[in-house]
């Protein structure tokens, strides 16, 4: 084998090794600028069974990849709506059980999660959800004024 061929092989091996090392470092690096950077739920700090809330995932890198939303590991049905101008994706969520709910937005194997507490349904039925959470979802004003009726 000529000196020229041997040198070409060493260079090729070096380039291949460098590429493999660089790929490993990229995959192992922490996701400092992950795709979903924030996940919020409408309704403030109060959430009730049977009321509808909006989950919104803020996206920092790729607003074109699909986003999936999960409630305690189970995918929430529906098609997320992407907002390219605001770099976010949203989905309506209606909890059906009380207790802690870990909500997760996942995009391209990168996730952002939050945990919210879901209380029983309002004694006012769906009216208790209110358009802005005035009865039960936001400030709970009516439930605080009428504790014997609202439970």
C-alpha positions, -999 to +999 in steps of 0.1 A: +000+000+000+014+033-009+021+061+016-006+082+000-033+056+005-023+050+041-024+087+048-059+090+032-071+061+054-058+077+086-074+110+076-107+092+069-105+073+102-098+106+120-127+124+104-151+095+111-140+093+147-144+130+152-179+129+137-189+100+160-176+118+190-193+151+181-226+132+176-223+115+210-216+149+227-246+165+210-270+137+220-256+135+256-257+173+262-284+187+284-312+204+265-306+240+275-328+254+248-354+226+247-383+228+223-412+232+248-399+258+272-430+264+292-464+248+298-493+267+312-530+259+321-558+284+321-579+287+352-552+301+376-547+279+406-582+264+407-592+235+384-624+214+386-636+182+371-658+188+341-645+223+334-625+230+302-591+246+303-565+255+277-531+240+278-505+261+261-469+250+254-444+277+245-420+265+218-384+279+215-368+261+187-391+244+162-427+256+158-434+232+129-430+198+146-462+184+161-468+188+199-485+161+219-502+167+253-505+141+280-525+139+313-508+115+337-491+097+308-522+093+287-524+113+255-551+139+255-573+135+224-577+164+200-555+182+176-532+208+191-534+242+174-500+257+166-496+295+167-466+302+145-466+339+153-466+333+190-444+302+189-469+281+209-493+252+206-526+249+225-552+222+233-584+222+253-583+198+283-613+188+305-602+168+336-625+139+345-610+129+378-599+147+410-564+147+424-530+156+411-526+157+373-492+158+357-497+175+323-469+172+297-462+187+264-439+166+242-423+176+209-396+155+192-388+135+224-384+167+245-410+174+272-421+200+296-444+190+325-464+207+353-486+193+380-520+208+388-545+198+415-581+191+402-610+195+427-644+179+424-670+194+400-687+226+410-721+222+427-732+247+401-726+222+373-710+236+341-722+270+351-697+268+380-669+267+354-677+302+342-662+318+311-634+334+331-634+312+361-653+337+383-675+310+399-651+283+405-621+282+382-604+315+389-610+333+421-638+311+435-658+342+445-692+327+444-681+295+462-665+316+490-697+337+494-721+307+494-701+279+511-732+260+522-746+258+487-713+253+468-699+227+492 
